[in-house]
């Protein structure tokens, strides 16, 4: 920053930091769930879950994604390229009632 993070009155501008992702050491702060799980239930599998979560978060950041954006990308991969214009429950109800699904008179 050109102004060193201070406004014209010489006081720090903290609101600029509100958009940043909270960090826990070098990782995303969402890992606190896994640290809490490890401290409350100290077992080998919770430690392995913590290590896997740390590796997963590191890979997500390595590829340049933020965590919510990575979840959105995974969701779009699972959903596929073609998505119906109407939700499934509404589309099925129109077919079940039989109107506007084709010619009714010959």
N, C-alpha and C positions, 0 to 999 in steps of 0.2 A: 504494500500500500504506500502511496506517495505521502500520505499525511501521518504515517506511523500508527494508525488506529486511534487518533485523537481528533476531537472536533475543534471548532474555532476557539472554544473556551479552555482548551488544554485538558479536558477530562476524557477518559477512555470511552469509546463507543462500543458498548457491550451487545447492542441489538444485532450487530453484524454477525456475531457468533451464534445466533439462535438457529440459523439454517444448517449449521454443520451437524454431522452425524455424531452422536455421543460415542466416545471411545473407551475401551477398557484395555489399558496398555496399548498394544498395537492392533487390537481387534475391535470389531463392532461391539457395542455395549449390550446387544441382545444375547450375547454369550453368558450374561450373568445368570440366566436360568440354569445353564449347565453347571456353572460354578456352584450355585446354590444347591442343585441336586447332588453334586459331589460332596459338599460339606454336610448335607443332611443325611445322605445315604452313602457312606463311604464303602464302595465295593469296586471290584475290578471293572465291571461292566459300565458303571457310571464314569469311571476314569476314561475308558475307551470311548464312551459317548462324547465326553468333553473333547478328547483329542480329535475325533472324527468331525465334530462340530467346528473346532478351530480350523482344521484343514479345509472343511467346506467353505467357511467364511473367507478364508485366505484365498481359495480358488475363485470365489465369486468376485472378490476385490481385484484379483490378478487379471481377470478378464474384463475389468473396467465397469462392472455393474455395482449398483447399490443393492442392498438386500431386497427391498420391495420391488425394484425393477427386475431382479433375477427371478423372484417369485412370479411376476407377470410374464416373463419370458418362458418360464417352465410351463405355466398355465396355457400359454398360446401354443406351445409345442404339443401339449397333450390334447388340446381342443382340435387341432388340425387347421387346414387352410379353409375349408368350406364350413360356414356357419349359417344356420337357417335365419331368416329374417324375423321369424316369430318364435317365441319360446315353445318348447316341445309340448307342454301341456295344452296350450291354446291351439296348436296345430292339430293335435290328436282330437280335440273336442270338435273341431269343425268337420273332420272326417267322420267321426262317430255319428254326428247328427245328419250328415249326408247332404247338406245344402252347400251350394257353390263348389261342388267337387267335380262336376261334369254335367253332361246333358241329362236332363230328367225326362224330356219328352222326345218321342221319335217321330 
